[in-house]
Amino acid sequence: MRTAAHFATLAALIALSVAFGRWMREPNAGGLVFLLVLTAVAVAAGRHLYRAPAPVPAPAPPPPPEPEPEAPLWDHRVDLNTADAAALQRLPGVGPVAAQRILAEREANGPFETVEALVRVPGFGPAKVRVLAPEARV
C-alpha cells in the first residue's frame, strides 16, 4: 500500500510541475483553474493514501469462570470426601467397618471423583453403590 501511495504522489507531483510549467509559459485563467484543481486532487489523494489505519478494538476479555455450584443448605446427602465415620454410617448398608474402609480408601488414594468410584472400596460392588448413590454425593 505504501508503494502505491508513493507512486501516486510522484505522478501527482510530475503532473503538477508540468501544469505549472505550462501556466508559466501561457498564463491564462483556464490554466490557473486547471492547476488549482490538480493541486486539490493531489492533496486529497495524499491525505487518503497516508491516512492512519483505523484503530483495532481490543479483544473483549474472556468471561469470568462460573463458580462451581455449592451443595444447597438443604442437601441431606452425605459427602463422601468430607464425611467422618459417623456420617458415613447414615448411608444405607454402611456400618462401622464399611465406614472405616471408605475412610481408609480415601486416605490412601485420594478423594472420590464420583459416587460410583466407591467400587474401589473393598466390599462395595456396583449393586451396593447403586443402593446408596441417592444418599451420597462428592
ABEGO torsion letter per residue (X at the ends): XAAAAAAAAAAAAAAAAAAAAAAAABBBAAAAAAAAAAAAAAAAAAAAAABBBBBBBBBBBBBBBBBBBBBBAABABBBAAABBAAAAAABBGBBAAAAAAAAAAAAAAEBBABAAAAAABBGBBAAAAAAAAAABBX
